[in-house]
Amino acid sequence: MCAHVDGWSGTGSDVGAASVRSGSALNGSPPVEVQSLRKTYGHVVAVDGVDLTVHTGDVYGYLGPNGAGKTTTLRMVLGLIRRDGGAVRLFGRDPAEGPAALAGVAGFVESPTFYPYLSGRENLELLGTLDGGCPGRWVDECLDRVGLLDRARDRVGGYSLGMRQRLGIAASLMRRPALLVLDEPANGLDPAGIRDMRQLISELPEQGVTILYSSHLLAEVEDVCNRVAILNAGRVAFEGGLDELRASFGETTRIVTPDAARTVAIAAASGIAAAKVEDDAVWIDAPTSAVDALTLALGSAGIPIRSLTRERRSLEELFFQLTENTS
């Protein structure tokens, strides 16, 4: 089996795959357990008491605005930087103890970097050699899975950013990991590449791979992830299932009328403060009983309702509600 750690083998990127076999990785412990994780840089607190748990089979989305501490967290999770407090366990092992604690773990933090003067296949063969050897057919299979088999002979120096991202995933898959850590894997991909990435990620849990997936593409996370953590200013604002997140905020109501401004005013007079006009409709955050009362009030005011729908909130809406206008 193939494994590599680019951060330690000299290829120049933070890649969390240990040069060890992963047969001992599945020991019954959760793939990722983080408790009270903390990291400071001088007076700046980058990560402040983060708790999260990734269960076996999860596609776990790790979200947050730029500067929230996502990448710093992932580096500590993979043992690439020291933590200033808290605990990390990968399958029950502390990554700070060295490469052996990363058995069964693969992935990359930020953009993976390879030797530009070597081809894609040669880069992967080199990584396989560092791990004790790897059959050429497995290298080709990993390249094929990320759509790079037809460019395998080309030098990586001529690859686009999206192609290098896909090569990084191929390098990670060579390990046959039990835990795959991906930091912005769709960075630089075109729409077709994002579609293929989504399909690949959705298939991996069926093959025994748990995924910790950091991304700013909220629609992609919503499509492939079953659980998420949303980080804001170094702290976890939410952790749990997507359904739990939506339920914690409730549904929203969309009302289309010929007089949106008066509708908002009547909603406010009825005690509904959370009403706004967007896309030629009035959006209301209120329980069903309040919406029922509003429809009667609109009828009494002579304002017809052209449509009224209860809609599930998107992950994007919930993300902004958790991360904007907070101290």
N, C-alpha and C positions, 0 to 999 in steps of 0.2 A: 504494500500500500504506500501511496505517496503522501508526503507531508512537507511543509516548509514554513519557515518564519522569515519573511522578507526583512523584518526589522532587525533580525539577528544575522541573517546570511549575507547581508551586504548589498541587496538590490536597491535599498534606499527608501523604502516605504514602511509604514506601520502595518504589518500584516500579522494577524494573530493565528498562525498555524504552527504547531510545535513539531520539531523534528523527532517525533516519537510515534509509535503505533497507537491506534485508538481503540484497540480491542477491550481495554479495561474501562472505557469511558462510561458504559452503561451500568452503573452500580446502584440504581434505584433512587439516587438523589436527584433533585431538580437540576436541569441543565444550567440555570443561572439563579443564584440567590445573592441579592445585594442588600445590605443592612447599614443604615446610617452613614452612607458613603460621603466622604468630604474631601475637597481639594481646594487649596488656596494658593494664590500667587501674590505674595506680599500682602497687601491689604485687600486684595480682590478675592472674594469667595466665588469660585467657579462652580463648585458642586457642594450643595449644602444639605446634608442629611438625606440623601436619596435612598429610598427603599423600593425594591422591585423583585418580582419572582417570575421567571420564565419556566413554564411547565413543559414536560415532554409533549411534542407534537404541536406546540404553539407556532404560529407565525406572529411574532410579537412586534408591534410597531412602536418605535421609540421616537417621539415627535417633540418639536420645540422650535421656537424662533431662533434665528442666528444669535449666537452668544449665550444661549440658554444653558450650555454645559453638556450637550449630547456627546460630542466627540471626546471631550475630556473624560466623561463617564466610560465610554467604550474603551479608551486607552487604559483606564484603571482596571476594567473588567478583564482585559486581556493581559494585564501585567506589564504593559509597555511603559507606564509611568507609575511612580509611587503614589499611594494614597496617603492623605494626612489623617484619616480617621475612618472608622467603619470596617466592614468585612465584606469580602467577595468570595463566593464559592462557585466553582464550575464543576458540576457532577460531584459536589462535596469536597473539592480540592481548592486550595488557595493559589491563584495564579502567581502570586508574589513569590512562591516557593521555587519557581523556575519552569523551564520548558516541559518537564515531565508532568506538571500539573495541568498542562493544556492538551493532554491526550484526548483525541476525539473532537478537537475544536479547530475550526478553520475560518478564514474570512479576511477582511481588510478594513482598515480605518483610513478615511480619506482616499484619494486616488492611488491605486496600486501603481508601482513603478517597476519596470523591467529593464533588462539590458537592451538598449535601442539597436545595437548592431547585430543582435541575434534575431532569428525569426521567432514567431509565436511558438511553434513547436519546439524549437531549440531551447527557448526559455523554460518551457514546461519540462522538457527532458532533463535540463540541468537541475531544476528543483526536485524532480523525481530521483535523480542521482544522489543529491544531498540527503535524501531520505532513505537511501539504501537500494534504490533501483525501482523502476516502474515500467511495465510492459508498454510498448509503443501503441498497441491497440487501445489501451486505456487512455493514453494521451489523446489519441484521435477521437475517442468517444467523448471525452470532456470538451474538446474543441468543437465537436459537432453539436453538442448540447447547447452551446452558447452561440452557434451560428458562425463559427470562425474556421471551420475545416477547410473551406476553399481559399482562405487567406493564411493558412498555417505556414507556408513557405516564405511569406513576406516578412521583411524586417519590421520589428515593432516600432522602430523610429518613424516608419511611414503610416502607422496606425492613427486613426482619429481617437479623440478622447473616449467616445463611446466604445470603440473597439478595444481600447485598453481596459475599460471597465469590464467588458465581457471576458477578456483574457484573465483578469483578476478573479472572476468567478470560476472560470475553468480551472485555474490554479488551485482554488479552494476546493472544488469538487474532486480533484485528484485524490484528496485525503479520504474520501468517503466519510465525511464528518458526521458526527452525531449532533453537533451544534455548529451552525453556520452564522457568523456575525458579519453583517453587511452594512456598510456606511455609505449611504447615497448610491446604491448600485446602478440606478437608472440615470445617473449624471452623464450628460452628453449623448444619450440615446435618442434616436428619432422615434416618431410615434410607433413605427413597426417594431423597433427594438424594445420599446417600453412594453408593447403588447406581448412580445416573446418573453421578456423578463417576468412579466406578471404570470404567464403560463408556467414558466419554469419554477418560480417560487411556490406557486399553488400546488405543484406536483410533488415537491420535495418531502413534505410531511408524510405522504403516503409511503415514502421510501425510508422512513425512519429518521428524517432530518428535522431537527428543531431549528427555527430561524429567529434571530434577533435582528430586526430590520429598521435601521434609522433612515428616515427620508423626510424631505420637505414636500413631496408630491402626495398631497393628502388624498386625492382620488385613488391613487394606486394603493396606498395603505388601506383605504376603506374597502377596496376590492379583494385584497389578499390576506389581511390580518384578522385574526379572531380576537386578539387582545391588544391593548395599547397602554402606553404610559405617556403622558404629556408633561413635559418639563418646561418650567418657566422660572427664569432668574435663579437657576441652580437647584430648584426644588420641584418635586413631583406635585403637579396640580391635580392629576387624576391617574389612577391605575385600575384597570379592569377590562371587562369585555365591552365591545362596542355597544351592545344592547344595554348594558348597565349605564354607559355614558349617556346614551340617548334618553333612557328612562329617568336619569337624574335631572334632566332639564325639561322633560316632557315634550309633547309635540307642539307645533306651531300652526296657526290658522291663517289661511290666505283668503282674503275677501276682495272681490272685484266689484266696485260700485262706480257710478258716473261722477261721484263727488268724494274723492279720497280724503281731501282736507277736512270736510265736515264729518266724515266717518271717524277720523282720528280724534276730532274734538268731542264727538259724542262718546267714543270709547273712553276718553279721559274723564268725561263727566260721569260715566258709568263705573268709574273706579279702575279702569284698565289703563295703567300707565305705560306698559310696554307695547305700544303700537307705533308702527312706522310705515312710511310709504316707500315702496321699492318695486321697480319693474311694473309700474302702472297698477299696483295692487297694494292693499293694506295688510301688513303682517302683524299678527297679534299673538303675544305669549300670555295665555290665560287658560284656566281650566274650562272644560266644556260648559259648565253652568254659567260662567261669565259670558262666554260666546253666545249662548242661547239668549241671555238677557240683552246682549247687544243687538242681536238680530231683531228683537221686538222693538228696541229703541229706534233702530234705523227705520223700521216700518212705520212707526208713529211719526217720525220726522219726514216721511215721504221720500226716503232714499231707497231706491230699489237695489237689491242684491243680485248681481248678474251671475256670480259664482261664489261658492264657499267650500273650501276644502281643508281637511286636516292633513298636514304633511309632516313626514318624519324629517328631523333635522339632519343635515349633512355633517360629515366629520369636519369639514371646513368651518361651518358655522360654530360648532361646538369648540373647535380649536381656538378660534378668535375670541370667543366669549371667555375662555379660560386664560388666555394669554395677553389680551389687550386691556388697557385701562386698569392695570394692577400695579401695585407698588412693589 
